[in-house]
Amino acid sequence: MQDHPQIKAFAEAATTLGAERYWHYDSREEQAALLRALRDVLMEVCFHLDFHAVLPQAVLKICQELAAPGVRDAPGRPSVGLVLMSYLDARIEQLIADSDDYRNTGAQGSRRL
């Protein structure tokens, strides 16, 4: 059973990502690129978390109620993907906006959050 492609892919990803856990990005653009790549992986992880009902619906409902209005008002049952992806998307948008603001001020060099 350990040879299933999904099991191997997640195990290999965990090993690779764990080896570079403390990598530091050089700019907000690089951080946003990292989070975009993470989004693709997180979407697959969320699918499995939802499919296997890892989090109780009561927990997801509370998270959904605390989320932004678009997520809070989403129809249907709350899901791990809906909750986590909305926060991740908001963070990516914030980094992009911060990066644009930073460039528009004429500041030089890179900054880290």
Backbone as a ProteinNet text record, in pm:
[ID]
protein_1_A
[PRIMARY]
MQDHPQIKAFAEAATTLGAERYWHYDSREEQAALLRALRDVLMEVCFHLDFHAVLPQAVLKICQELAAPGVRDAPGRPSVGLVLMSYLDARIEQLIADSDDYRNTGAQGSRRL
[TERTIARY]
81.7	0	86.2	207.9	297.6	342.6	315.9	359	257	143.4	43.9	105.8	84.7	145.8	115.4	-4.3	-37.7	42.4	54.6	130.5	276.9	332.5	471.8	491.5	398.9	411.8	410.2	317.7	311.9	434.7	481.2	600.4	724	739.4	853.7	846.4	727.4	710.6	745.8	701.7	731.1	882.1	951	1096.1	1167.1	1128.6	1191.3	1164.9	1040.4	1005.4	1068.6	1072.8	1132.8	1281.5	1348.1	1491.6	1521.3	1424.7	1442.8	1346.3	1305.6	1202.7	1236.9	1361.7	1398.2	1457	1422.3	1465.3	1403.8	1482.6	1434.3	1425.8	1314.8	1290.1	1360.1	1386	1455.8	1363.7	1237.4	1146.9	1002.8	915.5	772.5	726.1	785.2	748.7	784.2	901.8	943.9	855	818	728.7	592.3	540.7	412.4	422.2	534.8	553.9	555.1	619.8	621.1	478.9	403.2	266.7	175.7	199.8	122.2	150.4	277.8	312.7	253.5	259.8	200.8	50.7	-12.5	-156.9	-193.5	-114.6	-142.8	-133.5	-32.7	-15.7	-124.9	-151.6	-252.3	-390.4	-419.6	-548.4	-564.4	-457.7	-463.7	-473.3	-398.6	-404.1	-544.4	-601.6	-736.6	-838.8	-823.1	-914.6	-913.6	-796.4	-786.6	-837.4	-808.9	-859.5	-1012.3	-1070.9	-1217.1	-1272.5	-1211.6	-1259.3	-1259.5	-1157.2	-1145.7	-1205.6	-1274.9	-1345	-1254.4	-1135.2	-1037.5	-1085.2	-1137.9	-1188.5	-1339.8	-1390	-1534.6	-1604.1	-1724.9	-1801.1	-1820.2	-1833.7	-1851.9	-1729.5	-1610	-1487.1	-1481.6	-1513.2	-1511.8	-1615.2	-1729.9	-1835.1	-1787.4	-1721.4	-1668.2	-1564.5	-1473.7	-1371.4	-1436	-1538.4	-1606.4	-1674.2	-1733	-1800.2	-1701.9	-1576.6	-1474.9	-1406.2	-1428.9	-1360.9	-1422.6	-1363.9	-1412.2	-1554.7	-1628.7	-1768.6	-1793	-1709.9	-1730.6	-1724.8	-1638.7	-1625.3	-1736.6	-1764.2	-1866.3	-2002.2	-2030	-2161	-2165.9	-2059.8	-2056.7	-2164.7	-2233.6	-2338.5	-2278.9	-2358.2	-2315.4	-2236.9	-2187	-2110.8	-1973.7	-1924.5	-1789.6	-1686.5	-1574.3	-1469.2	-1334.1	-1239.5	-1103.5	-1050.3	-1073.9	-1025.4	-1080.2	-1209.1	-1272.5	-1211.8	-1194.6	-1143.5	-995.7	-911.9	-768.2	-730.6	-791.9	-756.3	-795.1	-904.9	-944.5	-841.7	-789	-686.5	-556	-519	-397.4	-407.9	-520	-540.5	-533	-592.1	-588.9	-445.9	-366	-226.3	-146.2	-168.7	-99.3	-136.4	-264.1	-308.3	-245.1	-233.5	-171.6	-24.2	47	188.4	206.1	118.8	126	100.7	-0.7	-32	81.9	137.6	249.2	370.2	393.3	506.5	489.5	368.2	339.8	357.9	308.6	324.5	471.8	548.2	689.9	764.7	733.3	796.5	756.8	633.1	584.1	642	699.5	758.6	900.6	956	1091.8	1197.4	1156.7	1252.3	1344.4	1465.6	1564.6	1588.7	1631.3	1665.8	1545.2	1567.2	1457.2	1429.7	1305.4	1263	1198.7	1207.2	1140	1031.7	926.6	817.5	858.7
-119.8	0	126.3	117.3	232.5	275.2	192.6	224	305.5	335.7	414.7	550.6	601.2	728.2	846.1	852.7	965.1	956.6	836.9	820.6	856.7	808	838.9	988.6	1051.1	1194.2	1277.1	1247.4	1323.7	1297.8	1173.4	1140.8	1211.4	1209.6	1276.5	1428	1484.3	1628.3	1667.4	1588.9	1618.9	1616.8	1519.8	1510.7	1629.9	1661.6	1773.1	1905.8	1930.7	2056.8	2067.4	1956.2	1956.6	1988.7	1949.3	1974.7	2123.4	2198.7	2341.8	2426.6	2376	2440.6	2584.8	2614	2747.5	2836.3	2807.8	2891	3029.1	3132.1	3269.7	3331.9	3391	3456.8	3592.1	3643.4	3770.7	3890.3	3864.3	3975.6	3931.7	4028.9	3998	3921.3	3953.6	3882.3	3733.9	3706.8	3567.6	3497.6	3568.5	3510.8	3481.2	3572.5	3550	3430.3	3416.2	3301.8	3171.1	3172.6	3054	3019.2	3118.5	3093.4	3047.4	3096.1	3046.6	2899	2860.2	2718.7	2635.7	2690.1	2622.5	2605.1	2703.1	2697.1	2572.5	2542.1	2424.2	2296	2287.8	2169.6	2165.1	2280.2	2286.6	2246.5	2281.6	2244.6	2092	2022.3	1875.9	1818.7	1877.5	1832.2	1855.1	1971.6	2001.9	1904.3	1866.5	1768.5	1640.9	1593.1	1469	1488	1602.5	1628.2	1629.7	1693	1695.1	1555.8	1486.6	1354.2	1256.3	1266.2	1174.3	1231.7	1344.3	1407.4	1421	1476.3	1490.7	1590.9	1703.7	1802	1790.4	1793.1	1785.8	1907.4	1887.5	1996.5	2112.8	2084.7	2192.7	2284.8	2228	2307.3	2390.6	2327.6	2399.4	2511.1	2487.2	2588.6	2710.1	2686.5	2796.6	2874.2	2803.2	2869.2	2950.7	2895	2965	3091.9	3084.9	3201.1	3312.3	3276	3374.8	3431.1	3370.4	3409.5	3535.3	3578.1	3696.1	3673.1	3781.6	3768.9	3674.7	3676	3587.2	3440.9	3408.5	3270.5	3239.8	3335.2	3317.4	3286.4	3347.3	3333.3	3226.3	3149.2	3047.4	2942.1	2901.8	2800.8	2661.9	2575.6	2437.1	2418.1	2297.5	2261.7	2327.1	2372.9	2429	2319.4	2359.2	2262.3	2319.4	2228.9	2269.9	2359.3	2318.3	2394.3	2534.8	2548.3	2679.9	2771.7	2721.3	2804.1	2837.4	2736.6	2760.9	2837	2800.5	2865.2	3013	3046.8	3187.6	3270.4	3216.1	3287.6	3296.6	3188.9	3189.6	3289.1	3289.2	3385.2	3529.6	3555.3	3690.6	3732.3	3639.2	3671.1	3699.5	3621.8	3645.5	3783.6	3816.3	3948.7	4060.2	4039.5	4140.2	4158.8	4049.7	4059.7	4134.1	4105.7	4173.9	4323.5	4357.3	4498.7	4566.7	4500.3	4557.1	4577.5	4481.7	4490.1	4607.3	4624.5	4737.2	4869.7	4877.4	4998.9	5027.9	4923.4	4937.8	4991	4937.1	4983.3	5127.6	5161.7	5295.9	5404.3	5365.6	5464.7	5500.2	5424.4	5450.8	5393.9	5306	5246	5150.2	5138.4	5051.1	4929.4	4819.1	4699.7	4614	4505.2	4416	4421.5	4395.5	4392.8	4259	4215.5	4092.6	4128.5	4047.3	4071	4030.7
0	0	0	52.9	56.1	-83	-184.1	-319.9	-398.1	-339.6	-411.2	-445.7	-567.6	-609.4	-517	-463.9	-374.4	-244.4	-189.3	-65.2	-89.3	-198.1	-231.5	-254.2	-325.3	-354.5	-226.7	-136.1	-11.1	75.6	80.2	159.5	103.2	-28.6	-91.1	-72.9	-86.5	-67.5	75.3	171.3	311.8	337.4	280.6	297.7	234.1	111.5	39.7	109.7	144.1	209.8	348.3	420.6	553.5	550.7	443.6	430.8	411.3	361.8	336.1	418.3	531.5	613.3	649.2	675.5	723.6	614.3	489.5	378.1	395.2	368.6	380.1	241.5	212.5	85	84.8	-34.1	-46.6	-68.6	-100.9	-130.2	-107.7	-106.9	-96.7	-220.5	-336.2	-459.1	-447.8	-390.7	-373.3	-270.6	-166.2	-66	-127.6	-210.1	-276.4	-371.3	-442.9	-532.7	-454	-338.8	-253	-209.3	-166.9	-120.8	-234.5	-356.4	-471.3	-495.8	-487.2	-503.8	-389.6	-268.8	-153.6	-172.3	-233.9	-258.3	-338.9	-441	-523.7	-442.4	-356.8	-272.7	-166.2	-105.7	-0.3	-51.4	-175.9	-233.6	-235.3	-270.4	-272	-130.5	-38.1	100.5	156.8	130.5	178.9	123.8	-4.3	-62.5	22.2	56.3	133.9	276.7	336.4	471.6	473.5	371.7	362.8	331.8	236	194.8	311.5	397.3	510.5	638.7	626	739.4	861.8	839.1	946.2	1051.6	1006.6	1102.2	1115.2	1237.4	1257	1194.8	1145.7	1085.3	1182.1	1310.6	1408.1	1410.2	1399.8	1398.1	1269.7	1157.6	1030.1	1028.1	1087.4	1092.4	1172	1284	1364.9	1285	1216.6	1134.7	1023.2	961.8	853.5	905.9	1023.7	1081.4	1117.6	1146.3	1180.2	1056.2	942.6	819.2	758.8	649.4	577.1	527.6	501.4	460.6	342.9	240.8	126.4	164.5	259.1	306.5	405.2	491.2	594.3	532.6	417.1	354	245.7	231.1	125.5	150.1	43.9	59.8	83.9	138.1	158.3	286.4	300.3	419.7	414.6	528.5	530.3	501.9	446.2	416.7	457.5	478.1	511.4	399.8	275.7	161.5	157.9	176.5	172.7	277.8	397.4	506.7	486.4	466.9	455.8	329.1	217.8	92.1	93.3	160.1	164.7	241.5	351	426.8	348.4	280.1	200.6	85.7	16.4	-92.7	-42.3	73.6	130	162.4	212.9	245	118.1	12.6	-114.6	-167.7	-165.4	-212	-129.4	2	89.2	52.3	28.7	-8.9	-140.3	-236.7	-366.1	-347.9	-270.5	-246.1	-171	-69.9	5.3	-84.7	-172	-263.8	-359.9	-411.6	-500.3	-426.5	-302.8	-223.1	-197.6	-169.3	-139.9	-262.2	-379.1	-503.1	-533.6	-505.5	-537.3	-447.3	-333.4	-244.1	-285.5	-381.2	-427.2	-335.1	-241.1	-148	-223.6	-176.1	-238.6	-150.9	-213.5	-139.2	-111.5	-41.4	-9.1	140.1	171.9	312.1	338.9	459.5	502	600.1	598.2	694.1	831.5
[MASK]
+++++++++++++++++++++++++++++++++++++++++++++++++++++++++++++++++++++++++++++++++++++++++++++++++++++++++++++++++

